[in-house]
Amino acid sequence: MRIRTAIFLVYVASSSVGFAVLMRFMLAEVRPRYVAAVRLNLQDSARLVAASLQGRTAAEAAGALSAQANFRVRLVGADGTMKFDSAESQAAEVQPVGAKSYEASSGRALLRRTGDNLIDGRAAKGELEISTVEPVSLKDEPAARLVLSRSFRNVNAVIWTERKKLAGIALVIAGVMLVAGWWIAARLTQSLERLTVYAQGVRDGRSVPPPPSRAKEIAELAQAFEEMRDALEGRQHVERYTQALAHEVKAPLAAIRGAAELLGEDMPAAQREKFLGNIRSEGARIQQIVDRLLELSSLEARKALQQTEVIDVGGLMTEAADVLGPACAGANVTLTVNPTVATLRGERVLLREALVNLLQNALDFSPVGGAVAFAATTANGRVVFTVEDRGPGVPDYALPRVFERFYSLPRPGTSRKSTGLGLALVREIAHLHGGDAALANRPGGGATATLSIPAQV
């Protein structure tokens, strides 16, 4: 189960319990409060009516009381005899709206009575009406009593209507609470999801910054991950580069040492010059390895771009092609450039170096008289650079490893290899810009290298 779902379910369960208790209390208060209000109204009305009847005869009082239609009115003598009853003076009691529907269906009435019993547990059982008694002094009945009452049938209809209104409002509030609960759960887990993406980026070797978060605990956890990453990468960095440097310079140093030992012997000048040339070339190779390794190490240590600018894609491609133009002409390789009208934000020097490395790699594997196609397209907010050659392509076993440090294939026509750091530099530059690099074989022969960079970094 996802954390978001678990938080939401816990929220819904706890809110439902609290909401049910609150609604139980509110609904239970509807009846007693309404009954108390009706009783108070009856008492006030009884006092007013009793005051208006003072000093009249029973017959006159009965005539005056027949005009009262808001409630049932009874006039009782001192001996208990009924002098007037408004229920008997009318053919049928006028029922308010809702009362008929309340009693019409036995099933519906049973349902509502059941609801009443569940909600109004404190209501009096068996009470048929709400009534109040007020003494009244008549000419012929000095100790008469005035009884005003309202049937619970009418009261229940009003209460049921108010309950429906309250239930409708409760449903709306519950819906808002559900939406708010899901939003809260999503906000709580969003930082964790960003932290997961960050951890996956670290796992994949991409240079990704720790995710920001307003939650103090999440921010501290992200910072702890970043510090742990720096500590682990620092130790691994030193060990990895020390081993790599030792491995890569071993062969050139052996060649230099062997040539130096032979130079101590007597030999013809031409042969001596040959050995001196070997020492110079191997020394240059060591220098190139060290320079590239330092550059790659510097890129891997960077966590973000430093000096970005808006770059014209066409101009950037022209700069990279101009660097390799003389080399392509010397190798009799045709370089075609097909730019696109677009811009991107990044570090111009790094992007140009990445494109130069891709072009140099394509040139190294192109046969004499071959062609290299350099193009760019835009798709999904990204600028995609492609470099295609007509060389032998990449063996299937080597495709997963071409971007590894120091992994290199022999160039066609020679057995020489490069430093194996060019494509590794391309990948680091791509990751630093939030993009990616790939290399695949073309169906018609040769290979296609792609560098995908977001238009806005």
N, C-alpha and C positions, 0 to 999 in steps of 0.2 A: 504494500500500500504506500502511495506517495505521501510525503509529509503534509503537503497541501490538503489532501483529502482527509488525512487524520485530524489535522487542526480544524478543518471545517466541520467534520462530524462531531468532534468534542464540543465545538462552539454551538452547533445546532442542538446537541443533547442537553447541554447545560442551560442554553437559552430557553429551550422548550420547557424544561422543568420550572425555571423561574417564571416564564411567561404564563404557564398553566396555573401556577400558584397565584400569580397576580390576577389573572382573569377569574379564577375561582373566587377570590376575595371580592373583586369588583362586581361580578354577576350576583354573588350572594348578597351584596349590599343594595342591589337595585330594589328588591321587594320591600325589605324593612324600611328603607328610606322613603320610598314612594308611599307605602302604607302610612308612615308617620306624617308625611305631608298631607295626604288625604284626610287623615284623622284630625289634624290641626285645622284644615280648611272646614271640615264639618263642625268642629267646635266653634269656630268663629261665626260660621253661618248660623248655627243653632242659637247663639247669643243674640245675633241681630234679629232673627225671625221671632225669638221669644220676646224680645223687647217690643217688636211691632204688634204683638198679640196681647200685650198686657191690658187688662180692663175690658176686653171684648167677651162676648158670650161664646159658648162652644160652637154654635151654628155660624156665627160671624167668623170665628177663627177657621172653621172648616172651609168656608168660602174663600178666605184669603189664602189658605194653604193649597188649594187646588191649583193655583197658578204656579207653584214651584215644580219645575220639571228637571232640575239638575240632579236631584237625588230623591230617595224615597222619604216621605214625611209621614209620621204617625203622631196622632194626638191621643194620649192615654189618660183616662180619668184617675182619680185618687183610688177608686176601688178596682182598678185594673181593666175597666171596660174600654174598648177601642172607640173613641169618638170620631176619628178620621184616619183613613189609610189611603195614601195616594196610589198604591198598587191596585186597590179595589176600585178606585175611581177612574181608572184608565182601562181600556180594553186589553192592552198588552203593554208591557214595559218597552220603551224605546231602547233598542240595542245600539250601542256605538259601533262604528266601523271596526271590524276585526273580531267582534264578539261572536258573530254567527259562524265565521270560519273556524273560530277556536273550538266550538262545540259541535260543528256539523259532522265531521268524520270521526267515528269512534277510534280508528287507527291513529289519525292525526292528534286527536285529543289525548289518547294514551301516550303518544310520543312526547307531547308537550307536558303532560302531567309527570312523566318520567323525568324529563328535563327539569321540571320544577322541583321534584323531590331531590334530584342530584345537586342542583344549584342552590336551592333555598332550604337547606336542612334545618335552619332555625325558624322557619315559618310555622305559625300555629296550625295544627292539623284539625280538620273538621270545622273550621270557622267559615261561615257562609257569607258574612257581610261585615263591613266596618261601620260602626254606629257610635253615636254619642247622644247623651240624654241631658236635657236642659229643663229645669223647672220653669213653669209659666203659671201666672195667677190670672184666671179668668173670672168673670162675674159669677158664673154659675158653677165653676170648678176652680176654687182657689189653690188646690194642690195638684193641678194637672201636670203632666210631663210631656215635653216635646222630644220626639225621637227622630233624628236625622241619620240616614244610613245610605251606604252604597254597596251594591253587590260585588262580591269578589270576582264574579264572572266578568264584569266590566273592568275591574282593576287588573285582572290577569291579562286581558286583551291588551291593555296599554303597556303593561310590564313586558309582555311578549314582544311587542313592537319595539320597545326600547332595547330589549336584549338583541333583537336582530340588527338594529343599528350598531350597537356596541360590538357584536360579533363581526359585522362587516368592517368596521374600523380596525378591529383586532387582526383580521385577515390581511388587510393592507399593511399594517405595521409588521406582521410576521413576514410578508413578502419582502418588505424593505430590509428587515433584519437578515433574511436569507441572502439577499444580494450583498448587503454590507459584510456579512460573514465570509462570503466567497472572496470579496475584494480584500478583506483583511488577511485571509489565509494566503491569497496570491501575493500580497505585498510582503508578508513575512517570509515566504519561501523564495521570492524573487532574488534576494541577495544570495541565498544558498545556491540557487541555480547559476547565478553569475560566478560564484566561487567555484562551482563544479566545472564550468567552461574554462575558467582560469587554470584549474588543476589539469584539465585535459590538454590545454595549450602547453603547459609546462612539461607534461608527459610526452607530447609530440615534438618537443624541442623548439617550439615557437616562442619568440620574445613577446610576451603579453604582459601588460601591467596588471597589478592586483585590482580587483573591482572595488570602486568606492561604495560606501554604505553609510547611511545616517545612523544605523544601529551600532552602538559602541562595541558590542560583543562581536558582531560580524566584521567590523573594521579591524578590530584587534586580531581576529582569527586570520583575516587576509594578510595582515602585516606579518603575523607569525609564519604563515606559509611562505611569504616572500623572503623573510629572513632565513628560514630553513632552506629555501631554494638557493639563496646566495651562498650559504655555508656549504651545502652539498656540491653545488657547481664549482665553488672555489677550489675545494679539494680535488674534485674530479678533473677540473680544468687543468690544474698544474700537473697532475699525474698523466692525463691524456696527452697533453701537448709535449711533456717531457719524453714520454714513450714514442710519440709520433716523430718528434724531431730527431731523437736518437736513431730511430729506424730509418728515416729518410736520408740522413746525412751519412749513414754508415757506408753505403756504396760509394758516394763521391769521395769520402775521406780515404777509403781503401785505395781508390784509383789514384788519388793525389799522393798517398804514401808510397805506393808502388812506383809511380813515376819519379818521385823524389829520390828513392833508393837507386833507381837505374841511372839517374843523372849523375850520381857519384862515380860512375864508371866511365871509362873512355869510350866514346861513340862518335860516329860522324855527326857533323853539324846539322844535317837535315833531320836525322833521327832525334837529336837533342831538341831541335825546334818543335818536332812533333810531340814529344813528351811535355815540353813547356806549354804547348797549345792545349794538351789534355788537362794540365794543371789549371790553366786559366778557365777553361770551359767548366770543369767540375767545381772550381771555386765560385764561378758565376752561378752555377746551379745551386750551390749551397746558399749563396746570397739571396737568390730568388725564393728558395724555400723559406728562409728565415723571414724575408720581407712579407711574403704572402701569409705566413703563419702569424706574424704579428698583426697584420691587417685583419685576418679572420678572428683572431683573439680579441682585437679591439671591437669588432662588430658584435661578437657574441656577448661582450661585457656590457654593451649598450642596451638600455631598456626602452628607449624611445628615440624618435628622430629629434635632431637638435635645431637645424636651420632649414625649415621647409619653405617652399615657395611654389607659386603657381607656374607650372612648366608646360610649354607648348610641346605636344607630342611630336609633331613633325620636326621641329627644331632639334629636339633631343635625339631623334633617330638620325638626322643628318650629321650631328656631332659624332655619334658613335660610328657611323659609316665612314666618315672622313678619317678617323683613327686607323681603321683597317683597310682603307682604300689602297695605299701603296703596297701593303702585304698581299692583297688580293691580286693586284696587277702583276706583282713579281711571281706569284704562283699560277698565273694565267687562269684565274678563277673570276667569273663574272658575278658581281654583287649588284642586285637590283633592290631598290628601296621603294616601298609602297606605303607611304604614311597615311594617316587619317587626321581629319580636323577635330581635334579634341585637346583638352587640357587635363592635367592632374596635379595634385599637390604632393610634394615629396622633396627629398634632397637630390639636387641635380647631379652632383658628383657621384653619389652612390649609384643612382639609376644608370648613368652613363657607363660606369664601370661594369655594372651587371650586363648591360647590352653588349659592351665590347667583349666581355668574356664569352657570351653566347656566340657572337660572331667569330671570335678566334677559335672556339671549339669547332664550329661548322667549317671554318677554313682549313683547320688541321686535318679533318677527315674527308675533305673534298678532293677528288682526283684532279689531275692536270686537265684544264679545259672544262672543268665542271662549273656549276652555278650555285649561288647562295641567294635565296629569296628572303628579304627582310621586310616584314609587314606589321601593321597594327590595326586592330579593330576595337570597337566599343560594344559592350553588352552588359546589361544588368548593373549599371553603375561602375563598371570596371573597364580598364584599358588593358587589352591583351596583346602583347608583343609576340610574334612568331618568327622563328629563324629556321628555314628549311635548307637542307643540303642534299646532294645527290651521291653521298658516299656509301660505304658498305652497310651503314646502319649499326645498331648496337646489338650484340648477342643477347638472347633472352636471359641468360644467367646473370648478365651484368646490369640489366635495366633497373632492378631494385637497389643497386649500389652506386649508381653513377654520381649521386650527390653526396656520397660519403667522403670524408677527408682522406686525401692521399690515394683515393682509388682512381686509377687511370688505366686506359687501354692503349696498346701500342698503335702508333699512327700508321696509316697505310703507306706501304713502300719503305718504311723504316721500322726499326725495333724500338725506337725511342718513345718514352712516355713523358707526359707533362708532370707538373708537381702534384696534380690531383686535387688542387685547391680551388681551381677556377669555378667549377659548378657549385662547390660548397659555399664560396663567396656569394654566388648568385642567389642561392637559397636563403642565406642569412639576410641579404639585402631585401629580398622579397618578403620574408617574415617581418623584418623591421618596419616595412611599409604596410603590413597587414595583408600581404598578398601571398602568392605561392608560385613555385616554379616546377616544371615537369619536362620530361624528355620521353619521346615515344618514336617508334619506327614508322616510316611512311609506307603505305601500301605499295607504292610504285618503286620503292627503294630509297635509301637514305633515312635521315632522322629529322624530327621536328621538335625543336625546343620552344617552350612557351613560358612567358613571364607575365603573370596576371597581377595587376596593381589596382587597388580601388582609386577611383577618380578623386575622392576626398579622404585624406588620412587624418 
